[in-house]
């Protein structure tokens, strides 16, 4: 039996390799960067390149059994790191698969069945596999929050050796990691209709919103905001805004239903007593999307029109503090006195997406105008014309900026149906990806610096796997945009 399974795996792996080569061949033969003859050719090229990048990344970053993702791979030395990807990095692979599935469905809906018929099933199967193996990051712990004490099973930063065995205590899980996964789980539900994705997304949403600081200030107003994680007090842009769009999507799923949810809060009268009541899910989700959006806009929007990293300057320090109310221990508010940190592109990108989704759900022009202004400000702030290649816009590529920039692109994409100018901003990403593909594609991979290429020292070309997955997602997103515009 073991021999049969091993042979079966070898066969599947071989078929997978053939598919990788086939997709790469389609990219090389069927299309040319300098010879795009029609919109259809551009759509197809983008999607085929997305699949080629994803397939190659699955080949070099994932273990032979497909269960674990390695963080780095060097296309020159052919060595991948022993270090495994964090759950945030792992989620990038799911994002890429979802983006490709979206692109394939968009192709089919426009009457082009070729790519859909050839590739959809294998990517839907890969989505199932990636979700199942994400369980290596799951763990259970007890959390004392602002309204209750409860056991939760959530995603850790680091991978464990067995499913469900990860350490998620203290700073070893963060709320934004759950949010990136919530987003992809809802996407997976919308793509496949499988209830298990929605069920988990809602469970993690309840966990994340349990982190909302519902304590009241001296005027009886909520302090608001979600800390970076249950082991932190600083409230980050990345632990708030990424939740806005998924909450709107949940509202849209339930807006014609009467499903109920428990809402925990603090009594406005004595400003201490913890209360709970049942609310209609649709109302609950949309209200929280608005509250999170308002909190981040009020606290983190800076004078340049983009978003700062976090609320910090803790007083008296950054220790978690508690209070006892009616004999029960609860988390207490820590005063944060000012916005601090670097303005990263993803923190503005998630707010553009949030504004676009809230506008669609509410038709409030405030969100539309916010999204337009933020799109303009973000492009002006993060894109630098001609600093590397004439007529091309450079985006920062140090640190994790490649992934951050993908979130900004997604913001432009989500607002593009109501803001034509965002499409021109998206064109800068198309240019850069195509430039990197034409000049620097190496062993089926692209460098961190799409306009500058690889490091001259081959030993320094260790490439983050999540960057390759975000490139794939970007190409798939651009394909979808080309179809729908």
C-alpha positions as CSV (number, residue, x, y, z in Angstrom):
1,X,0.0,0.0,0.0
2,X,2.8,2.4,0.9
3,X,4.6,1.6,-2.4
4,X,1.4,2.3,-4.3
5,X,0.9,5.7,-2.6
6,X,4.5,6.6,-3.3
7,X,4.2,5.7,-7.0
8,X,0.9,7.5,-7.1
9,X,2.5,10.7,-5.7
10,X,5.4,10.4,-8.2
11,X,2.9,10.2,-11.0
12,X,0.9,13.2,-9.7
13,X,4.1,15.2,-9.3
14,X,5.2,14.3,-12.8
15,X,1.9,15.4,-14.2
16,X,2.1,18.6,-12.3
17,X,5.6,19.3,-13.7
18,X,4.3,18.7,-17.2
19,X,1.6,21.2,-16.5
20,X,4.1,23.8,-15.3
21,X,6.2,23.3,-18.5
22,X,3.0,23.5,-20.6
23,X,1.9,26.7,-19.1
24,X,5.4,28.2,-19.4
25,X,5.5,27.1,-23.0
26,X,2.2,28.7,-23.7
27,X,3.6,31.9,-22.3
28,X,6.7,31.8,-24.4
29,X,5.2,30.8,-27.7
30,X,1.8,32.3,-27.8
31,X,2.5,35.9,-26.7
32,X,5.1,38.6,-27.0
33,X,5.5,41.6,-24.7
34,X,6.1,43.9,-27.7
35,X,3.4,42.3,-29.9
36,X,0.1,42.6,-28.2
37,X,-2.4,42.5,-31.1
38,X,-5.7,42.8,-29.1
39,X,-7.2,43.2,-25.7
40,X,-8.0,39.5,-25.8
41,X,-4.3,38.7,-26.3
42,X,-3.4,40.9,-23.3
43,X,-6.0,39.2,-21.1
44,X,-4.8,35.8,-22.0
45,X,-1.1,36.7,-21.7
46,X,-1.6,38.1,-18.2
47,X,-3.5,35.1,-17.0
48,X,-1.2,32.5,-18.6
49,X,1.8,34.3,-17.0
50,X,0.0,34.2,-13.6
51,X,-0.4,30.5,-13.9
52,X,3.2,30.0,-15.0
53,X,4.5,32.0,-12.1
54,X,2.2,30.2,-9.6
55,X,3.1,26.7,-10.9
56,X,6.8,27.4,-10.8
57,X,6.5,28.8,-7.3
58,X,4.6,25.7,-6.1
59,X,7.4,23.6,-7.6
60,X,10.3,25.4,-5.9
61,X,8.8,26.7,-2.6
62,X,6.7,23.8,-1.5
63,X,7.8,20.5,-0.2
64,X,7.4,17.4,-2.4
65,X,4.2,16.4,-0.6
66,X,2.8,19.9,-1.0
67,X,2.3,20.3,2.8
68,X,4.9,23.0,3.7
69,X,6.1,26.2,2.1
70,X,9.8,27.2,2.3
71,X,10.5,30.9,2.7
72,X,13.3,31.5,0.2
73,X,14.6,30.0,-3.0
74,X,17.7,31.0,-5.0
75,X,17.3,30.4,-8.8
76,X,21.1,30.7,-9.3
77,X,22.2,28.3,-6.6
78,X,19.0,26.1,-6.8
79,X,18.9,26.1,-3.0
80,X,15.8,26.8,-0.9
81,X,15.9,27.7,2.7
82,X,15.2,25.3,5.6
83,X,13.2,28.2,7.1
84,X,9.5,27.7,6.6
85,X,7.1,30.5,5.6
86,X,5.0,32.2,8.2
87,X,1.3,31.9,7.9
88,X,1.2,35.4,6.4
89,X,3.6,34.3,3.7
90,X,1.6,31.1,3.2
91,X,-1.6,33.0,2.7
92,X,0.0,34.7,-0.4
93,X,-0.2,31.3,-2.1
94,X,-3.9,31.1,-1.5
95,X,-4.4,34.6,-2.7
96,X,-2.6,33.8,-6.0
97,X,-4.8,30.7,-6.5
98,X,-8.0,32.7,-5.8
99,X,-6.9,35.5,-8.2
100,X,-6.3,32.9,-10.9
101,X,-9.7,31.3,-10.3
102,X,-11.3,34.7,-10.6
103,X,-9.5,35.3,-13.8
104,X,-10.5,32.0,-15.3
105,X,-14.1,32.5,-14.4
106,X,-14.0,36.0,-15.9
107,X,-12.7,34.5,-19.1
108,X,-15.5,31.9,-19.2
109,X,-18.2,34.6,-18.5
110,X,-16.9,36.5,-21.5
111,X,-17.3,33.4,-23.7
112,X,-13.6,32.3,-23.7
113,X,-13.8,28.7,-22.4
114,X,-10.3,27.5,-23.5
115,X,-8.3,28.5,-20.4
116,X,-11.1,27.8,-18.0
117,X,-11.7,24.3,-19.3
118,X,-8.0,23.5,-19.3
119,X,-7.0,24.8,-15.9
120,X,-9.9,25.6,-13.5
121,X,-10.3,22.3,-11.9
122,X,-6.7,21.8,-11.0
123,X,-6.5,25.2,-9.3
124,X,-9.8,24.6,-7.5
125,X,-8.2,21.3,-6.3
126,X,-5.0,23.2,-5.3
127,X,-7.1,25.6,-3.3
128,X,-8.5,22.7,-1.3
129,X,-5.0,21.4,-0.7
130,X,-3.6,24.7,0.5
131,X,-6.5,25.3,2.8
132,X,-6.2,21.8,4.4
133,X,-2.5,22.2,5.0
134,X,-2.9,25.7,6.5
135,X,-4.0,23.7,9.6
136,X,-0.3,23.2,10.4
137,X,-0.5,26.8,11.6
138,X,-3.6,26.3,13.8
139,X,-3.5,26.3,17.6
140,X,-5.7,26.9,20.6
141,X,-5.4,29.2,23.5
142,X,-7.5,31.1,26.1
143,X,-7.8,34.9,25.6
144,X,-9.0,37.5,28.1
145,X,-10.4,40.3,25.9
146,X,-12.2,43.5,26.5
147,X,-15.5,41.7,27.0
148,X,-14.9,38.0,27.8
149,X,-12.6,35.1,28.5
150,X,-12.7,32.4,25.8
151,X,-10.8,29.6,24.1
152,X,-10.0,30.2,20.4
153,X,-8.5,28.1,17.7
154,X,-6.7,30.5,15.4
155,X,-3.6,30.8,13.1
156,X,-0.1,31.1,14.6
157,X,2.6,33.1,13.0
158,X,4.8,30.0,12.7
159,X,4.1,26.5,11.4
160,X,4.0,23.5,13.7
161,X,4.9,19.9,12.9
162,X,1.4,18.7,13.3
163,X,-2.0,20.1,12.4
164,X,-3.6,22.1,15.2
165,X,-0.4,22.0,17.4
166,X,0.9,25.5,16.7
167,X,1.7,27.9,19.6
168,X,-0.7,30.8,19.4
169,X,-0.2,32.4,22.8
170,X,0.8,36.0,23.4
171,X,2.6,37.6,20.5
172,X,2.6,34.3,18.5
173,X,-0.6,35.1,16.7
174,X,-1.6,38.5,15.3
175,X,-4.9,39.8,14.1
176,X,-3.8,40.8,10.6
177,X,-2.7,37.3,9.8
178,X,-6.3,36.1,10.5
179,X,-7.6,39.0,8.4
180,X,-5.6,38.1,5.3
181,X,-6.9,34.5,5.6
182,X,-10.5,35.7,6.3
183,X,-10.3,37.6,3.0
184,X,-9.1,34.6,1.1
185,X,-11.6,32.3,2.8
186,X,-14.5,34.5,1.7
187,X,-13.1,34.7,-1.8
188,X,-12.9,30.9,-1.8
189,X,-16.5,30.7,-0.7
190,X,-17.6,33.1,-3.4
191,X,-15.6,31.2,-6.0
192,X,-16.7,27.7,-5.1
193,X,-19.8,28.0,-2.9
194,X,-18.3,25.6,-0.3
195,X,-19.8,26.4,3.1
196,X,-16.7,25.3,5.0
197,X,-14.8,28.4,3.8
198,X,-17.5,30.7,4.9
199,X,-17.9,29.0,8.3
200,X,-14.2,29.4,9.1
201,X,-14.2,33.0,7.8
202,X,-17.0,33.9,10.2
203,X,-15.4,32.2,13.1
204,X,-12.1,34.1,12.6
205,X,-14.1,37.3,12.1
206,X,-15.7,36.8,15.5
207,X,-12.2,36.3,16.9
208,X,-10.8,39.4,15.3
209,X,-13.7,41.6,16.3
210,X,-13.3,40.3,19.9
211,X,-10.1,42.3,19.8
212,X,-11.9,45.6,19.1
213,X,-11.3,48.0,22.0
214,X,-14.9,48.7,23.1
215,X,-13.8,50.4,26.3
216,X,-15.3,53.8,26.8
217,X,-13.5,57.1,27.3
218,X,-14.5,59.9,29.8
219,X,-17.1,61.2,27.3
220,X,-18.6,57.7,26.9
221,X,-17.2,57.2,23.4
222,X,-15.5,53.9,22.4
223,X,-11.8,54.0,22.3
224,X,-12.0,51.7,19.3
225,X,-9.3,50.1,17.1
226,X,-7.9,46.6,17.1
227,X,-4.4,46.0,18.5
228,X,-1.8,44.3,16.3
229,X,-2.5,41.1,18.2
230,X,-3.7,39.8,21.6
231,X,-0.2,40.2,22.9
232,X,0.2,43.9,21.8
233,X,-1.4,47.2,22.7
234,X,-0.3,49.3,19.7
235,X,-3.1,49.6,17.1
236,X,-1.9,49.2,13.6
237,X,-3.3,50.1,10.2
238,X,-2.6,46.5,9.2
239,X,-4.8,45.1,12.0
240,X,-7.8,47.3,11.2
241,X,-8.3,48.2,7.5
242,X,-7.8,44.7,6.0
243,X,-11.0,43.7,7.9
244,X,-13.2,46.4,6.2
245,X,-13.7,44.7,2.8
246,X,-14.3,41.2,4.2
247,X,-17.0,42.7,6.6
248,X,-18.7,44.3,3.6
249,X,-18.6,41.0,1.8
250,X,-20.2,39.2,4.7
251,X,-22.9,41.9,4.8
252,X,-23.6,41.3,1.2
253,X,-23.8,37.5,1.8
254,X,-26.4,38.0,4.6
255,X,-28.2,41.2,3.6
256,X,-31.3,39.3,2.4
257,X,-31.2,36.9,5.4
258,X,-32.2,37.2,9.0
259,X,-29.3,35.2,10.6
260,X,-28.4,36.5,14.1
261,X,-25.1,37.0,15.8
262,X,-24.0,37.8,19.4
263,X,-22.7,41.3,20.0
264,X,-20.6,41.9,23.1
265,X,-20.2,45.5,24.3
266,X,-19.8,47.7,27.4
267,X,-22.7,49.4,29.1
268,X,-22.8,53.1,28.3
269,X,-24.4,53.9,31.7
270,X,-21.7,52.7,34.1
271,X,-19.0,52.3,31.4
272,X,-17.9,49.1,33.0
273,X,-20.5,46.3,32.9
274,X,-20.2,43.9,30.0
275,X,-23.4,43.2,28.1
276,X,-24.4,41.2,25.1
277,X,-27.3,41.1,22.7
278,X,-28.4,39.4,19.5
279,X,-28.2,41.4,16.2
280,X,-28.9,40.7,12.6
281,X,-25.7,39.5,11.0
282,X,-25.9,41.8,8.0
283,X,-26.4,44.9,10.2
284,X,-23.6,43.8,12.6
285,X,-21.0,43.2,9.8
286,X,-21.8,46.5,8.0
287,X,-21.8,48.5,11.2
288,X,-18.4,47.2,12.1
289,X,-17.0,47.8,8.7
290,X,-18.0,51.5,9.1
291,X,-16.6,51.7,12.6
292,X,-13.2,50.3,11.7
293,X,-13.0,52.5,8.6
294,X,-13.9,55.6,10.7
295,X,-11.4,54.7,13.4
296,X,-8.5,54.3,11.0
297,X,-9.4,57.5,9.0
298,X,-9.6,59.5,12.2
299,X,-6.4,58.3,13.8
300,X,-3.9,57.3,11.0
301,X,-4.6,59.5,7.9
302,X,-1.6,61.9,7.6
303,X,-0.9,65.3,6.1
304,X,0.3,63.7,2.8
305,X,-3.0,62.0,2.3
306,X,-1.8,58.4,3.0
307,X,-1.8,56.3,6.1
308,X,0.7,56.0,9.0
309,X,1.7,52.6,10.3
310,X,0.1,52.6,13.8
311,X,-1.1,54.4,16.9
312,X,1.8,54.2,19.4
313,X,3.5,56.3,22.1
314,X,1.9,54.1,24.8
315,X,1.2,55.7,28.2
316,X,2.5,55.0,30.7
317,X,4.0,52.0,28.8
318,X,3.1,49.3,26.3
319,X,2.2,46.7,28.8
320,X,-1.2,45.0,28.6
321,X,-3.3,45.9,31.6
322,X,-6.5,44.4,33.1
323,X,-9.4,45.4,35.3
324,X,-11.7,43.5,37.5
325,X,-15.4,44.1,37.0
326,X,-18.0,42.2,39.1
327,X,-15.3,39.8,40.0
328,X,-14.3,39.0,36.4
329,X,-11.0,40.0,34.7
330,X,-11.1,41.9,31.5
331,X,-8.6,43.7,29.3
332,X,-8.3,47.4,29.9
333,X,-7.6,50.2,27.5
334,X,-4.0,51.5,27.1
335,X,-3.7,55.1,26.1
336,X,-2.0,55.6,22.7
337,X,-1.0,59.2,22.1
338,X,0.1,59.6,18.5
339,X,0.4,58.0,15.1
340,X,3.9,56.8,14.3
341,X,5.8,54.7,11.8
342,X,6.4,54.4,8.1
343,X,3.6,54.9,5.6
344,X,3.5,51.6,3.7
345,X,1.6,51.1,0.5
346,X,-0.6,48.3,1.8
347,X,-2.1,50.4,4.6
348,X,-3.4,52.8,2.0
349,X,-4.3,50.0,-0.3
350,X,-6.6,48.3,2.2
351,X,-8.4,51.7,2.8
352,X,-8.9,52.2,-0.9
353,X,-10.5,48.8,-1.1
354,X,-12.5,49.5,2.0
355,X,-13.8,52.8,0.6
356,X,-14.7,51.1,-2.7
357,X,-16.6,48.3,-1.0
358,X,-18.4,50.6,1.5
359,X,-19.4,52.8,-1.4
360,X,-20.9,49.9,-3.2
361,X,-22.8,48.7,-0.1
362,X,-24.0,52.1,1.1
363,X,-23.8,54.4,-2.0
364,X,-22.5,57.1,0.4
365,X,-20.5,59.5,-1.7
366,X,-18.1,60.1,1.3
367,X,-16.5,56.7,0.7
368,X,-16.3,57.3,-3.1
369,X,-14.6,60.7,-2.6
370,X,-12.3,59.2,0.1
371,X,-11.3,56.4,-2.2
372,X,-10.6,58.7,-5.1
373,X,-8.5,61.1,-3.1
374,X,-6.6,58.3,-1.4
375,X,-5.9,56.7,-4.8
376,X,-4.4,59.9,-6.2
377,X,-2.4,60.5,-3.0
378,X,-1.1,57.0,-2.9
379,X,0.1,57.0,-6.5
380,X,1.8,60.3,-6.0
381,X,3.4,59.1,-2.8
382,X,4.5,55.6,-3.6
383,X,5.2,55.7,-7.4
384,X,8.3,57.5,-8.6
385,X,8.5,58.2,-12.4
386,X,11.7,57.4,-14.2
387,X,14.0,56.8,-11.3
388,X,15.1,53.5,-12.7
389,X,13.7,53.1,-16.2
390,X,12.4,56.0,-18.4
391,X,8.5,56.1,-18.5
392,X,8.2,53.5,-15.8
393,X,7.1,54.1,-12.2
394,X,9.3,52.6,-9.5
395,X,7.7,51.3,-6.3
396,X,9.9,50.4,-3.3
397,X,11.0,46.8,-3.4
398,X,13.1,46.5,-0.2
399,X,11.8,44.6,2.9
400,X,8.3,43.3,2.2
401,X,7.3,46.2,-0.1
402,X,6.7,43.9,-3.1
403,X,3.8,42.2,-1.3
404,X,2.6,45.6,0.2
405,X,2.5,47.0,-3.3
406,X,0.3,44.1,-4.5
407,X,-2.3,45.2,-1.9
408,X,-2.2,48.8,-3.3
409,X,-2.8,47.4,-6.8
410,X,-5.8,45.5,-5.4
411,X,-7.1,48.8,-4.0
412,X,-6.8,50.4,-7.4
413,X,-8.5,47.4,-9.0
414,X,-11.4,47.5,-6.5
415,X,-12.1,51.2,-7.0
416,X,-11.5,51.1,-10.8
417,X,-15.2,50.5,-11.7
418,X,-16.1,53.9,-10.2
419,X,-12.9,55.7,-10.8
420,X,-11.3,55.5,-14.3
421,X,-8.1,57.1,-13.2
422,X,-7.3,54.1,-11.0
423,X,-7.0,52.1,-14.2
424,X,-4.1,54.3,-15.3
425,X,-2.4,53.6,-12.0
426,X,-2.8,49.9,-12.6
427,X,-1.0,50.3,-15.9
428,X,2.2,51.1,-14.0
429,X,2.1,47.7,-12.4
430,X,1.4,46.1,-15.8
431,X,4.5,47.9,-17.2
432,X,6.7,46.8,-14.4
433,X,5.7,43.2,-14.5
434,X,6.1,43.0,-18.3
435,X,9.5,44.7,-18.0
436,X,10.7,42.2,-15.4
437,X,9.3,39.3,-17.4
438,X,11.0,40.5,-20.7
439,X,14.4,41.3,-19.1
440,X,14.9,39.3,-16.0
441,X,12.9,36.1,-16.0
442,X,15.2,33.4,-14.6
443,X,14.3,29.8,-14.1
444,X,10.7,30.8,-14.3
445,X,11.0,33.4,-11.5
446,X,11.1,37.2,-11.3
447,X,13.5,39.3,-9.1
448,X,12.4,41.4,-6.2
449,X,13.4,44.5,-8.2
450,X,11.4,44.2,-11.4
451,X,13.1,47.2,-13.0
452,X,16.6,46.6,-11.6
453,X,16.9,42.9,-12.0
454,X,19.0,40.4,-10.0
455,X,21.9,40.9,-7.7
456,X,25.3,40.5,-9.3
457,X,26.4,38.2,-6.5
458,X,24.4,35.0,-7.1
459,X,24.6,34.0,-3.5
460,X,22.4,37.1,-2.6
461,X,19.5,36.2,-4.9
462,X,17.5,34.5,-2.2
463,X,13.9,35.2,-3.3
464,X,10.9,35.4,-1.0
465,X,8.3,32.9,-2.0
466,X,5.5,35.3,-1.2
467,X,6.8,37.8,-3.8
468,X,6.4,35.2,-6.5
469,X,2.9,34.5,-5.4
470,X,2.0,38.2,-5.3
471,X,3.4,38.6,-8.8
472,X,1.1,35.8,-9.9
473,X,-1.9,37.4,-8.2
474,X,-1.1,40.7,-9.8
475,X,-1.0,39.3,-13.3
476,X,-4.3,37.5,-12.7
477,X,-5.8,40.6,-11.3
478,X,-4.7,42.6,-14.3
479,X,-6.2,40.0,-16.6
480,X,-9.5,40.3,-14.8
481,X,-9.3,44.1,-15.0
482,X,-8.7,43.9,-18.8
483,X,-11.7,41.7,-19.2
484,X,-14.1,43.8,-17.0
485,X,-13.1,47.3,-17.9
